[in-house]
């Protein structure tokens, strides 16, 4: 998994390349200045330290001032971050820092709107692996800032037997039996099912978590009644904001939504620089 440092350095190399041919021909190497990153709409802040790291990569001695931290709500006109350093570095890092802040704050703001709907309900909202390649740790961090939770980070930290696994193994029972022989007794097994036959097979085989994938309201109700506390129940697939409340009240324990990261828009922020 890429570190934040690696992601930031890669982004800077992509943008700056061999050098900023505009700024470097207009601004002397020792000229200093100030910058302000400003919210242009109401938003939930996420990625402030990532933005700082952008400028620190360009100048380790750069100075930052902020009264905010990730998870704070900003309104139009609020200054998220003040920066002092070499003008060349401020201008070279501007777009990359804003890209991180606008995207991650956009996810956090988007996710918070879902979490607000679920306030007071005994259900956990989680993300999926539907993330931008290379940005997984950042986007999943933004989900947490927004108030939701992470599903597994990747293929390495959680067993999830999906439709293709079941088909290859010849059934849920065979798949679970095979995995049980090879993983720690502390490892839970989750199985994805799409109908009541799959639910019954997963429970009979001893799955600790059952993912109800793409089921309608009647199917989910029947599955919840059948499972009756014998496994954690996750609802996933074709879940939209408009049916979130009814799903949360259906008795499932977890709701997973790719929409948390897939449909979040970038928030509007800008950076103003002065000499």
Residue pairs with C-beta under 8 A, 6 or more apart in sequence:
1 136
1 137
1 153
1 154
2 10
2 134
2 136
2 137
3 137
4 50
4 53
4 137
4 138
5 53
5 57
7 134
7 135
7 137
7 138
8 50
8 53
8 54
8 57
8 96
8 100
9 57
10 134
11 54
11 96
11 99
11 100
12 54
12 57
12 58
12 92
12 93
12 96
15 92
15 95
15 96
16 92
20 88
20 91
20 92
23 87
23 88
23 91
23 92
24 88
27 87
27 88
27 91
29 86
29 88
30 86
31 86
31 87
31 88
31 275
32 84
32 85
32 86
32 87
32 275
33 84
33 85
33 86
33 87
33 90
33 273
33 274
33 275
34 82
34 83
34 84
34 90
34 273
34 274
35 82
35 83
35 84
35 90
35 94
35 271
35 272
35 273
35 274
36 79
36 81
36 82
36 83
36 271
36 272
37 51
37 79
37 80
37 81
37 82
37 83
37 97
37 98
37 101
37 269
37 270
37 271
38 77
38 78
38 79
38 80
38 269
38 270
38 271
38 272
39 45
39 74
39 75
39 76
39 77
39 78
39 79
39 80
39 267
39 268
39 269
40 76
40 77
40 268
40 269
40 270
41 76
41 267
41 268
42 73
42 74
42 75
42 76
43 73
43 74
43 105
43 106
43 108
43 109
43 267
43 269
44 71
44 72
44 73
44 74
44 105
44 108
44 109
44 112
44 145
44 146
45 68
45 69
45 70
45 71
45 72
45 73
45 74
45 80
45 101
45 105
45 108
45 145
46 70
46 71
46 101
46 104
46 105
46 107
46 108
46 141
46 142
46 145
46 146
47 70
47 100
47 101
47 103
47 104
47 105
47 138
47 142
48 66
48 68
48 69
48 70
48 80
48 81
48 101
49 70
50 97
50 100
50 101
50 104
50 138
51 81
51 97
51 98
51 100
51 101
52 64
52 81
54 93
54 96
54 97
54 100
55 62
55 64
55 83
55 85
55 89
55 90
55 93
55 97
56 62
57 93
58 89
58 92
58 93
59 85
59 86
59 89
61 85
62 83
62 84
62 85
62 86
62 89
63 83
63 84
63 85
64 81
64 82
64 83
65 81
65 82
65 83
65 84
66 79
66 80
66 81
66 82
68 74
68 78
68 80
68 81
70 108
70 145
71 108
71 145
74 80
80 101
80 269
83 90
87 273
87 275
90 273
91 273
94 271
94 273
97 271
98 269
98 270
98 271
100 138
101 269
102 266
102 267
102 268
102 269
103 135
103 139
103 142
103 264
103 266
104 138
104 139
104 141
104 142
104 145
105 142
105 267
105 269
106 264
106 265
106 266
106 267
107 139
107 142
107 143
107 146
107 260
107 261
107 264
108 142
108 143
108 145
108 146
109 146
109 264
109 267
110 146
110 260
110 263
110 264
110 265
111 125
111 142
111 143
111 145
111 146
111 147
111 148
111 260
111 264
112 146
112 147
113 241
114 125
114 146
114 148
114 241
114 244
114 257
114 260
115 125
115 146
115 147
115 148
117 241
117 244
117 245
118 125
118 244
118 245
118 248
121 245
121 248
121 249
123 248
123 252
123 253
123 254
123 255
124 149
124 253
124 254
124 255
125 147
125 148
125 149
125 254
125 255
125 257
125 260
126 148
126 149
126 150
126 151
126 234
126 254
126 255
126 256
126 257
127 139
127 140
127 143
127 148
127 149
127 150
127 151
127 256
127 257
127 258
127 260
127 261
128 151
128 236
128 256
128 257
128 258
128 260
128 261
129 136
129 151
129 152
129 154
130 258
130 261
130 262
131 139
131 140
131 261
132 139
132 261
136 153
136 154
137 153
139 261
140 150
140 153
143 149
143 150
143 260
143 261
144 150
146 260
148 260
151 158
151 256
152 158
152 160
158 188
158 190
159 179
159 183
159 187
159 188
159 189
159 190
160 190
160 191
160 192
160 211
161 172
161 175
161 176
161 179
161 189
161 190
161 191
161 192
161 207
162 192
163 192
163 194
163 213
165 175
166 172
166 175
166 191
166 192
169 175
169 178
171 201
172 191
172 193
172 198
172 201
172 202
172 205
172 207
173 201
173 204
173 205
175 191
176 189
176 191
176 202
176 205
176 206
176 207
177 205
179 189
180 189
180 206
183 189
188 208
188 209
189 206
189 207
189 208
189 209
190 207
190 208
190 209
190 210
190 211
190 234
191 198
191 202
191 205
191 207
191 209
191 210
191 211
192 211
192 213
192 236
193 199
193 201
193 202
193 210
193 211
193 212
193 213
194 212
194 213
194 214
194 215
195 215
195 219
196 219
196 222
196 223
196 226
199 210
199 212
199 223
199 226
199 227
200 226
202 210
202 231
203 210
203 226
203 227
203 230
203 231
207 231
208 231
208 232
209 231
209 232
209 233
209 234
210 223
210 227
210 231
210 232
210 233
210 234
211 234
211 235
211 236
211 256
212 219
212 220
212 223
212 233
212 234
212 235
212 236
212 252
213 236
213 237
214 236
214 237
214 238
215 223
215 235
215 237
217 243
217 246
217 247
217 250
220 235
220 247
220 250
220 251
220 252
221 250
221 251
223 233
224 233
224 250
224 251
224 252
227 233
232 253
232 254
233 251
233 252
233 253
233 254
234 252
234 253
234 254
234 255
234 256
235 247
235 250
235 252
235 254
235 255
235 256
236 255
236 256
236 257
239 247
239 255
239 256
239 257
239 259
240 259
241 259
244 255
247 255
248 255
